[in-house]
Amino acid sequence: MAGPMAANSGGEVIANLGTMVIVGLLGNNALTSQHIVSQYSLMLIIPLYAIGHGCGTTVSKAFGGKRYGDMLRLSVAGISLGVGAGIAAGVLFCSIPRYLA
C-alpha cells in the first residue's frame, strides 16, 4: 500500500522541481508568480482531498454495513461539498485577486 503512495509523492516532488527549474529560467518575477499560484492551488486541493478521504471512509463503512441508501446520500453530499468548495474558491479568487496576491 505504501509503494504507490510513495511513488505518487516522489513524482509530485520531481514534477514541482521540473516546473521550478523551467519557470526559473524565465526570471524572478515568473518564479515568484508560479510559487504564489502553486500555494493557492494547494489551499484549494488539500481541503478537497480531505473531503474525498472522509467521504470515502464513511461510504466504505456504510457499504460494509449494507446501508446502500446511506452510501448514495453520503456520496452525493461529498460531491456537492467538493464542487461547492471549488466554486466558492474560484469566485473568491476571481472577485478579489488584489487582496489575495
All heavy atoms as an XYZ file, in Angstrom:
709
protein
N       0.819     -1.189      0.000
C       0.000      0.000      0.000
C       0.869      1.262      0.000
O       0.500      2.260     -0.589
C      -0.907     -0.055      1.244
C      -1.884      1.052      1.325
S      -3.197      0.760      0.158
C      -4.340      1.982      0.621
N       1.991      1.196      0.676
C       2.835      2.382      0.769
C       3.594      2.649     -0.528
O       3.968      3.792     -0.795
C       3.815      2.240      1.931
N       3.828      1.622     -1.324
C       4.591      1.790     -2.565
C       3.971      2.783     -3.537
O       4.629      3.731     -3.967
N       2.696      2.612     -3.887
C       2.076      3.575     -4.802
C       2.004      4.988     -4.229
O       2.177      5.963     -4.959
C       0.671      3.003     -5.020
C       0.780      1.563     -4.726
C       1.833      1.449     -3.660
N       1.780      5.086     -2.929
C       1.712      6.407     -2.311
C       3.084      7.085     -2.343
O       3.185      8.285     -2.595
C       1.193      6.307     -0.878
C      -0.258      5.872     -0.810
S      -0.843      5.523      0.846
C      -0.824      7.136      1.561
N       4.125      6.309     -2.098
C       5.478      6.864     -2.146
C       5.841      7.276     -3.570
O       6.465      8.325     -3.783
C       6.484      5.849     -1.612
N       5.452      6.464     -4.542
C       5.730      6.804     -5.941
C       4.986      8.079     -6.344
O       5.536      8.933     -7.043
C       5.333      5.641     -6.849
N       3.757      8.218     -5.888
C       2.981      9.426     -6.180
C       3.640     10.653     -5.561
O       3.787     11.682     -6.224
C       1.556      9.270     -5.647
C       0.688     10.453     -6.002
O       0.859     11.081     -7.025
N      -0.264     10.753     -5.135
N       4.039     10.558     -4.304
C       4.683     11.694     -3.639
C       6.005     12.045     -4.315
O       6.314     13.220     -4.518
C       4.922     11.379     -2.162
O       3.698     11.221     -1.493
N       6.784     11.027     -4.652
C       8.049     11.272     -5.346
C       7.838     11.909     -6.707
O       8.574     12.817     -7.104
N       6.818     11.457     -7.411
C       6.506     12.044     -8.715
C       6.094     13.500     -8.605
O       6.471     14.320     -9.441
N       5.343     13.832     -7.567
C       4.937     15.219     -7.367
C       6.145     16.106     -7.079
O       6.233     17.229     -7.584
C       3.936     15.318     -6.224
C       2.565     14.779     -6.568
C       1.601     14.844     -5.400
O       1.929     15.458     -4.377
O       0.511     14.276     -5.535
N       7.067     15.613     -6.258
C       8.269     16.388     -5.941
C       9.101     16.622     -7.203
O       9.565     17.741     -7.468
C       9.104     15.684     -4.853
C      10.472     16.322     -4.703
C       8.364     15.707     -3.523
N       9.268     15.598     -8.008
C      10.044     15.732     -9.243
C       9.348     16.676    -10.218
O       9.989     17.512    -10.864
C      10.292     14.343     -9.868
C      11.252     13.552     -8.966
C      10.848     14.458    -11.274
C      11.387     12.104     -9.334
N       8.023     16.580    -10.308
C       7.283     17.478    -11.200
C       7.404     18.932    -10.737
O       7.600     19.836    -11.564
C       5.808     17.068    -11.260
N       7.307     19.154     -9.425
C       7.453     20.524     -8.908
C       8.859     21.047     -9.140
O       9.040     22.225     -9.473
C       7.117     20.575     -7.419
C       5.635     20.501     -7.160
O       4.835     20.856     -8.010
N       5.269     20.026     -5.989
N       9.859     20.205     -8.977
C      11.241     20.619     -9.229
C      11.422     21.007    -10.692
O      12.006     22.048    -11.007
C      12.212     19.507     -8.850
C      13.683     19.772     -9.164
C      14.206     20.908     -8.306
C      14.507     18.523     -8.939
N      10.892     20.181    -11.587
C      10.995     20.490    -13.015
C      10.298     21.792    -13.367
O      10.827     22.611    -14.135
N       9.128     22.001    -12.776
C       8.397     23.250    -13.028
C       9.190     24.452    -12.539
O       9.302     25.467    -13.234
C       7.022     23.213    -12.332
O       6.284     22.112    -12.836
C       6.254     24.497    -12.554
N       9.768     24.347    -11.352
C      10.538     25.469    -10.806
C      11.779     25.771    -11.638
O      12.114     26.943    -11.841
C      10.935     25.184     -9.363
C       9.802     25.337     -8.392
S      10.395     25.180     -6.721
C       9.339     23.924     -6.096
N      12.435     24.732    -12.126
C      13.629     24.958    -12.955
C      13.245     25.648    -14.260
O      13.868     26.635    -14.664
C      14.361     23.617    -13.219
C      15.415     23.783    -14.289
C      14.979     23.098    -11.934
N      12.201     25.162    -14.915
C      11.789     25.741    -16.196
C      11.303     27.178    -16.008
O      11.681     28.078    -16.754
C      10.709     24.867    -16.860
C      11.328     23.537    -17.298
C      10.080     25.581    -18.045
C      10.330     22.494    -17.729
N      10.463     27.410    -14.993
C       9.943     28.755    -14.759
C      11.065     29.674    -14.277
O      11.090     30.857    -14.610
C       8.765     28.725    -13.764
C       8.326     30.127    -13.377
C       7.599     27.960    -14.357
N      12.010     29.133    -13.509
C      13.136     29.934    -13.044
C      13.975     30.471    -14.178
O      14.584     31.545    -14.065
N      14.013     29.762    -15.296
C      14.744     30.248    -16.466
C      14.106     31.501    -17.059
O      14.768     32.269    -17.754
C      14.833     29.154    -17.532
C      15.643     27.909    -17.144
C      15.504     26.842    -18.216
C      17.094     28.261    -16.894
N      12.825     31.706    -16.765
C      12.116     32.876    -17.288
C      12.349     34.127    -16.454
O      12.009     35.218    -16.885
C      10.606     32.584    -17.358
C      10.198     31.427    -18.260
C       8.711     31.173    -18.125
C      10.579     31.693    -19.700
N      12.885     33.968    -15.240
C      13.199     35.130    -14.408
C      12.551     35.069    -13.038
O      11.731     34.194    -12.748
N      12.942     36.027    -12.198
C      12.460     36.053    -10.817
C      10.964     36.323    -10.719
O      10.282     35.731     -9.879
C      13.219     37.105    -10.013
C      14.635     36.676     -9.712
O      14.945     35.495     -9.727
N      15.495     37.638     -9.444
N      10.445     37.222    -11.545
C       9.008     37.534    -11.485
C       8.163     36.319    -11.837
O       7.141     36.055    -11.199
C       8.669     38.704    -12.393
C       9.211     40.015    -11.872
O       9.505     40.146    -10.688
N       9.358     40.986    -12.760
N       8.576     35.595    -12.844
C       7.833     34.402    -13.247
C       7.892     33.331    -12.160
O       6.893     32.665    -11.871
C       8.378     33.854    -14.555
N       9.053     33.180    -11.548
C       9.207     32.185    -10.487
C       8.358     32.550     -9.272
O       7.702     31.692     -8.681
C      10.677     32.059    -10.093
C      11.022     30.940     -9.109
C      10.635     29.591     -9.679
C      12.504     30.971     -8.793
N       8.327     33.830     -8.923
C       7.507     34.287     -7.806
C       6.026     34.073     -8.102
O       5.283     33.585     -7.247
C       7.775     35.772     -7.523
O       9.168     35.942     -7.262
C       6.971     36.274     -6.353
N       5.608     34.405     -9.298
C       4.203     34.219     -9.682
C       3.813     32.755     -9.647
O       2.732     32.402     -9.161
C       3.956     34.783    -11.075
O       4.243     36.152    -11.106
N       4.680     31.899    -10.149
C       4.398     30.466    -10.156
C       4.278     29.939     -8.728
O       3.409     29.116     -8.439
C       5.493     29.713    -10.918
C       5.206     28.257    -11.165
C       5.593     27.343    -10.025
O       6.500     27.633     -9.260
N       4.904     26.244     -9.917
N       5.107     30.422     -7.831
C       5.055     29.969     -6.440
C       3.744     30.396     -5.780
O       3.121     29.609     -5.059
C       6.253     30.518     -5.666
C       6.293     30.051     -4.248
N       6.561     28.747     -3.916
C       6.062     30.700     -3.096
C       6.504     28.617     -2.601
N       6.208     29.801     -2.086
N       3.309     31.628     -6.034
C       2.049     32.108     -5.461
C       0.876     31.279     -5.983
O       0.002     30.858     -5.220
C       1.852     33.603     -5.766
C       2.867     34.429     -4.984
C       0.431     34.055     -5.448
C       2.933     35.883     -5.381
N       0.874     31.008     -7.276
C      -0.204     30.212     -7.859
C      -0.207     28.800     -7.287
O      -1.264     28.244     -6.967
C      -0.083     30.188     -9.398
C      -1.014     29.163    -10.002
C      -0.376     31.563     -9.962
N       0.954     28.213     -7.107
C       1.007     26.853     -6.567
C       0.533     26.817     -5.118
O      -0.119     25.855     -4.704
C       2.408     26.264     -6.695
O       3.315     26.916     -5.841
N       0.817     27.858     -4.343
C       0.335     27.898     -2.965
C      -1.188     28.011     -2.923
O      -1.846     27.352     -2.108
C       0.977     29.068     -2.210
C       2.448     28.891     -1.961
C       2.755     27.642     -1.163
O       2.121     27.366     -0.157
N       3.724     26.876     -1.617
N      -1.766     28.843     -3.789
C      -3.222     28.950     -3.838
C      -3.854     27.638     -4.291
O      -4.902     27.250     -3.791
C      -3.669     30.092     -4.746
C      -3.567     31.444     -4.087
C      -2.965     32.502     -4.732
C      -4.084     31.658     -2.828
C      -2.870     33.751     -4.133
C      -3.993     32.886     -2.211
C      -3.390     33.927     -2.869
O      -3.300     35.142     -2.267
N      -3.228     26.960     -5.227
C      -3.802     25.689     -5.672
C      -3.759     24.660     -4.552
O      -4.694     23.866     -4.402
C      -3.092     25.183     -6.923
O      -1.765     24.816     -6.636
N      -2.702     24.672     -3.746
C      -2.650     23.759     -2.601
C      -3.722     24.096     -1.572
O      -4.292     23.200     -0.947
C      -1.273     23.794     -1.951
C      -0.160     23.087     -2.705
C       1.175     23.263     -1.985
C      -0.469     21.612     -2.862
N      -3.994     25.391     -1.389
C      -5.039     25.788     -0.450
C      -6.404     25.266     -0.893
O      -7.288     25.048     -0.066
C      -5.092     27.304     -0.316
C      -3.954     27.877      0.480
S      -3.860     29.686      0.489
C      -5.531     30.207      0.632
N      -6.589     25.063     -2.165
C      -7.842     24.511     -2.670
C      -7.813     22.986     -2.676
O      -8.774     22.336     -2.289
C      -8.117     25.034     -4.088
C      -9.330     24.439     -4.791
C     -10.603     24.824     -4.047
C      -9.401     24.896     -6.220
N      -6.706     22.408     -3.080
C      -6.637     20.961     -3.275
C      -6.631     20.187     -1.961
O      -7.307     19.165     -1.838
C      -5.410     20.605     -4.136
C      -5.634     21.094     -5.559
C      -5.134     19.116     -4.115
C      -4.420     21.010     -6.445
N      -5.910     20.658     -0.955
C      -5.800     19.905      0.292
C      -7.154     19.728      0.980
O      -7.488     18.611      1.393
C      -4.739     20.533      1.215
C      -3.353     20.287      0.614
C      -4.821     19.974      2.631
C      -2.223     20.980      1.315
N      -7.985     20.768      1.109
C      -9.318     20.518      1.693
C     -10.168     19.558      0.847
O     -10.926     18.760      1.402
C      -9.959     21.901      1.755
C      -8.819     22.846      1.783
C      -7.750     22.204      0.950
N     -10.030     19.624     -0.461
C     -10.799     18.699     -1.303
C     -10.334     17.257     -1.116
O     -11.147     16.331     -1.128
C     -10.713     19.114     -2.768
C     -11.400     20.438     -3.107
C     -11.227     20.768     -4.579
C     -12.869     20.400     -2.739
N      -9.029     17.045     -0.946
C      -8.529     15.705     -0.625
C      -9.102     15.227      0.706
O      -9.494     14.067      0.851
C      -7.006     15.681     -0.541
C      -6.292     15.561     -1.854
C      -5.061     16.156     -2.045
C      -6.823     14.837     -2.916
C      -4.386     16.054     -3.242
C      -6.169     14.732     -4.107
C      -4.944     15.330     -4.269
O      -4.280     15.224     -5.453
N      -9.144     16.119      1.689
C      -9.682     15.753      2.999
C     -11.161     15.363      2.891
O     -11.592     14.368      3.485
C      -9.499     16.897      3.980
N     -11.921     16.139      2.137
C     -13.339     15.812      1.931
C     -13.463     14.455      1.245
O     -14.272     13.610      1.638
C     -14.039     16.908      1.104
C     -14.152     18.199      1.919
C     -15.427     16.452      0.644
C     -14.570     19.408      1.095
N     -12.648     14.232      0.223
C     -12.703     12.969     -0.504
C     -12.355     11.767      0.356
O     -13.038     10.738      0.314
N     -11.312     11.896      1.163
C     -10.919     10.781      2.023
C     -11.967     10.522      3.111
O     -12.279      9.365      3.413
C      -9.557     11.050      2.660
C      -8.422     10.859      1.720
N      -8.005      9.625      1.301
C      -7.628     11.753      1.103
C      -7.001      9.756      0.468
N      -6.754     11.050      0.327
N     -12.505     11.593      3.685
C     -13.539     11.421      4.700
C     -14.785     10.765      4.136
O     -15.358      9.861      4.745
N     -15.192     11.205      2.960
C     -16.377     10.609      2.322
C     -16.116      9.166      1.916
O     -16.990      8.309      2.049
C     -16.797     11.431      1.110
S     -17.533     12.996      1.574
N     -14.900      8.897      1.438
C     -14.564      7.527      1.071
C     -14.632      6.584      2.256
O     -15.137      5.453      2.150
N     -14.159      7.047      3.396
C     -14.200      6.226      4.610
C     -15.636      5.986      5.061
O     -16.013      4.850      5.391
C     -13.410      6.910      5.734
O     -12.063      7.096      5.296
C     -13.411      6.083      7.002
N     -16.453      7.027      5.069
C     -17.831      6.852      5.530
C     -18.658      6.032      4.543
O     -19.501      5.234      4.964
C     -18.502      8.213      5.786
O     -18.396      9.027      4.618
C     -17.864      8.931      6.951
N     -18.411      6.192      3.261
C     -19.125      5.381      2.275
C     -18.713      3.917      2.403
O     -19.550      3.007      2.331
C     -18.876      5.913      0.844
C     -19.344      4.916     -0.210
C     -19.585      7.242      0.641
N     -17.425      3.664      2.639
C     -16.961      2.281      2.828
C     -17.592      1.646      4.056
O     -17.969      0.477      4.042
C     -15.446      2.246      2.965
O     -14.837      2.696      1.791
N     -17.705      2.439      5.116
C     -18.341      1.927      6.328
C     -19.809      1.609      6.084
O     -20.321      0.582      6.544
C     -18.190      2.953      7.444
C     -18.613      2.454      8.790
C     -18.282      3.471      9.870
C     -18.741      2.956     11.221
N     -18.457      3.897     12.282
N     -20.491      2.472      5.340
C     -21.895      2.215      5.006
C     -22.023      0.980      4.119
O     -22.945      0.179      4.290
C     -22.512      3.433      4.317
N     -21.086      0.795      3.196
C     -21.114     -0.385      2.330
C     -20.910     -1.650      3.149
O     -21.591     -2.658      2.926
C     -20.031     -0.273      1.251
C     -19.990     -1.442      0.317
C     -20.941     -1.586     -0.676
C     -19.004     -2.402      0.435
C     -20.913     -2.669     -1.539
C     -18.963     -3.487     -0.420
C     -19.922     -3.621     -1.408
N     -19.982     -1.593      4.099
C     -19.744     -2.763      4.954
C     -20.961     -3.115      5.790
O     -21.199     -4.287      6.086
N     -21.729     -2.100      6.166
C     -22.952     -2.341      6.935
C     -24.170     -2.581      6.065
O     -25.284     -2.657      6.580
N     -23.957     -2.678      4.766
C     -25.030     -2.912      3.785
C     -26.135     -1.846      3.887
O     -27.317     -2.125      3.695
C     -25.612     -4.307      3.930
C     -24.588     -5.386      3.673
C     -25.212     -6.750      3.687
C     -24.142     -7.782      3.776
N     -23.713     -8.507      2.747
N     -25.712     -0.620      4.159
C     -26.645      0.510      4.190
C     -26.475      1.280      2.875
O     -25.833      2.315      2.821
C     -26.345      1.395      5.401
C     -26.544      0.696      6.734
C     -26.405      1.624      7.929
N     -25.352      2.604      7.803
C     -24.099      2.464      8.273
N     -23.746      1.354      8.876
N     -23.215      3.431      8.135
N     -27.088      0.759      1.833
C     -26.879      1.281      0.492
C     -27.510      2.661      0.296
O     -26.995      3.481     -0.452
C     -27.390      0.285     -0.547
C     -26.685     -1.050     -0.440
C     -27.366     -2.187     -0.053
C     -25.325     -1.137     -0.707
C     -26.712     -3.407      0.062
C     -24.663     -2.349     -0.598
C     -25.361     -3.488     -0.211
O     -24.700     -4.675     -0.086
N     -28.591      2.936      0.984
C     -29.201      4.262      0.904
C     -28.281      5.325      1.502
O     -28.159      6.429      0.976
N     -27.627      4.975      2.601
C     -26.668      5.898      3.214
C     -25.482      6.135      2.282
O     -24.949      7.243      2.231
C     -26.159      5.348      4.548
C     -27.212      5.393      5.640
O     -28.232      6.090      5.454
O     -27.009      4.727      6.672
N     -25.072      5.091      1.572
C     -23.951      5.249      0.635
C     -24.265      6.307     -0.402
O     -23.433      7.175     -0.682
C     -23.654      3.920     -0.090
C     -22.893      2.917      0.700
S     -22.683      1.368     -0.197
C     -22.272      1.877     -1.817
N     -25.434      6.249     -0.969
C     -25.817      7.206     -2.001
C     -25.885      8.623     -1.434
O     -25.352      9.562     -2.028
C     -27.153      6.808     -2.626
C     -27.669      7.731     -3.728
C     -26.689      7.755     -4.898
C     -29.033      7.297     -4.191
N     -26.519      8.771     -0.266
C     -26.618     10.097      0.345
C     -25.238     10.656      0.684
O     -24.960     11.838      0.457
C     -27.493     10.043      1.588
C     -28.976      9.985      1.281
C     -29.819     10.225      2.521
N     -29.641      9.187      3.541
C     -30.263      8.007      3.544
N     -31.101      7.710      2.563
N     -30.064      7.137      4.506
N     -24.357      9.846      1.242
C     -23.012     10.303      1.584
C     -22.207     10.663      0.342
O     -21.448     11.632      0.339
C     -22.277      9.229      2.394
C     -22.803      8.989      3.810
C     -22.209      7.717      4.388
C     -22.483     10.182      4.688
N     -22.365      9.873     -0.708
C     -21.641     10.161     -1.952
C     -22.088     11.485     -2.554
O     -21.261     12.312     -2.952
C     -21.864      9.035     -2.969
O     -21.394      7.823     -2.483
N     -23.384     11.696     -2.618
C     -23.918     12.945     -3.176
C     -23.506     14.130     -2.304
O     -23.129     15.191     -2.815
C     -25.454     12.863     -3.338
C     -26.052     14.212     -3.665
C     -25.804     11.843     -4.411
N     -23.527     13.952     -0.983
C     -23.120     15.038     -0.082
C     -21.648     15.379     -0.270
O     -21.277     16.558     -0.306
C     -23.390     14.640      1.368
N     -20.801     14.375     -0.404
C     -19.376     14.627     -0.602
C     -19.082     15.322     -1.919
O     -18.290     16.273     -1.968
N     -19.739     14.876     -2.966
C     -19.535     15.506     -4.272
C     -20.050     16.947     -4.244
O     -19.386     17.859     -4.743
C     -20.235     14.682     -5.379
C     -19.499     13.351     -5.577
C     -20.289     15.463     -6.689
C     -20.241     12.363     -6.449
N     -21.213     17.153     -3.632
C     -21.770     18.506     -3.550
C     -20.863     19.431     -2.744
O     -20.630     20.583     -3.131
C     -23.152     18.470     -2.906
O     -24.023     17.665     -3.658
N     -20.329     18.935     -1.635
C     -19.440     19.744     -0.806
C     -18.152     20.076     -1.557
O     -17.680     21.214     -1.525
C     -19.118     18.993      0.485
C     -18.374     19.743      1.563
C     -19.143     20.983      1.987
C     -18.156     18.834      2.758
N     -17.594     19.106     -2.265
C     -16.376     19.352     -3.038
C     -16.591     20.342     -4.169
O     -15.800     21.272     -4.356
N     -17.670     20.175     -4.917
C     -17.969     21.091     -6.022
C     -18.270     22.484     -5.479
O     -17.800     23.497     -6.019
C     -19.137     20.556     -6.878
C     -19.628     21.599     -7.853
C     -18.696     19.304     -7.625
N     -19.011     22.548     -4.390
C     -19.330     23.842     -3.790
C     -18.083     24.565     -3.303
O     -17.936     25.780     -3.511
N     -17.165     23.839     -2.680
C     -15.914     24.452     -2.211
C     -15.074     24.936     -3.390
O     -14.475     26.011     -3.335
C     -15.125     23.456     -1.370
N     -15.038     24.156     -4.458
C     -14.285     24.569     -5.644
C     -14.864     25.816     -6.293
O     -14.129     26.722     -6.682
N     -16.176     25.865     -6.402
C     -16.829     27.041     -6.992
C     -16.619     28.263     -6.105
O     -16.314     29.359     -6.591
C     -18.325     26.769     -7.229
C     -18.497     25.759     -8.369
C     -19.084     28.057     -7.531
C     -19.917     25.266     -8.550
N     -16.758     28.091     -4.784
C     -16.564     29.213     -3.855
C     -15.139     29.751     -3.946
O     -14.920     30.968     -3.975
C     -16.881     28.776     -2.431
N     -14.150     28.856     -4.022
C     -12.761     29.296     -4.134
C     -12.531     30.010     -5.462
O     -11.839     31.032     -5.517
C     -11.816     28.111     -4.007
N     -13.113     29.514     -6.541
C     -12.967     30.161     -7.840
C     -13.566     31.554     -7.857
O     -12.967     32.493     -8.379
N     -14.750     31.684     -7.272
C     -15.390     33.007     -7.199
C     -14.549     33.944     -6.334
O     -14.345     35.114     -6.683
C     -16.833     32.880     -6.649
C     -17.414     34.230     -6.283
C     -17.716     32.169     -7.658
N     -14.034     33.437     -5.232
C     -13.204     34.264     -4.355
C     -11.943     34.732     -5.072
O     -11.582     35.906     -5.024
C     -12.833     33.477     -3.098
C     -11.976     34.209     -2.074
C     -12.789     35.319     -1.427
C     -11.478     33.231     -1.033
N     -11.275     33.824     -5.748
C     -10.044     34.179     -6.449
C     -10.303     35.159     -7.587
O      -9.480     36.023     -7.865
C      -9.340     32.937     -6.998
C      -8.762     32.052     -5.932
C      -8.553     30.718     -6.193
C      -8.405     32.544     -4.696
C      -8.004     29.896     -5.226
C      -7.873     31.724     -3.720
C      -7.666     30.404     -3.982
N     -11.435     35.021     -8.254
C     -11.736     35.923     -9.371
C     -12.262     37.274     -8.909
O     -12.086     38.277     -9.600
C     -12.765     35.287    -10.305
S     -12.115     33.879    -11.212
N     -12.911     37.320     -7.751
C     -13.543     38.570     -7.323
C     -12.598     39.515     -6.588
O     -12.751     40.728     -6.695
C     -14.770     38.279     -6.455
O     -14.374     37.601     -5.281
N     -11.613     38.986     -5.857
C     -10.711     39.871     -5.115
C      -9.245     39.453     -5.310
O      -8.540     39.164     -4.350
C     -11.076     39.920     -3.609
C     -11.124     38.518     -2.989
C     -12.361     40.668     -3.380
C     -11.245     38.530     -1.486
N      -8.770     39.441     -6.542
C      -7.405     38.965     -6.767
C      -6.338     39.871     -6.148
O      -5.282     39.388     -5.742
C      -7.282     38.925     -8.288
C      -8.278     39.913     -8.771
C      -9.401     39.865     -7.788
N      -6.597     41.159     -6.054
C      -5.581     42.067     -5.495
C      -5.327     41.795     -4.023
O      -4.221     41.938     -3.535
C      -5.981     43.523     -5.698
C      -5.916     43.950     -7.131
C      -6.259     45.424     -7.254
N      -6.318     45.792     -8.652
C      -5.353     46.408     -9.287
N      -4.258     46.717     -8.646
N      -5.476     46.712    -10.553
N      -6.380     41.438     -3.293
C      -6.228     41.179     -1.868
C      -5.593     39.816     -1.594
O      -5.044     39.597     -0.529
C      -7.583     41.259     -1.155
C      -8.178     42.636     -1.210
C      -9.281     42.906     -2.007
C      -7.626     43.669     -0.482
C      -9.827     44.181     -2.057
C      -8.153     44.941     -0.538
C      -9.243     45.188     -1.331
O      -9.770     46.441     -1.383
N      -5.686     38.905     -2.543
C      -5.136     37.567     -2.362
C      -3.680     37.473     -2.805
O      -3.016     36.494     -2.496
C      -5.985     36.550     -3.132
C      -7.414     36.407     -2.642
C      -8.191     35.489     -3.566
C      -7.455     35.902     -1.231
N      -3.188     38.453     -3.538
C      -1.817     38.372     -4.069
C      -0.795     38.875     -3.097
O      -0.880     39.589     -2.235
C      -1.712     39.176     -5.337
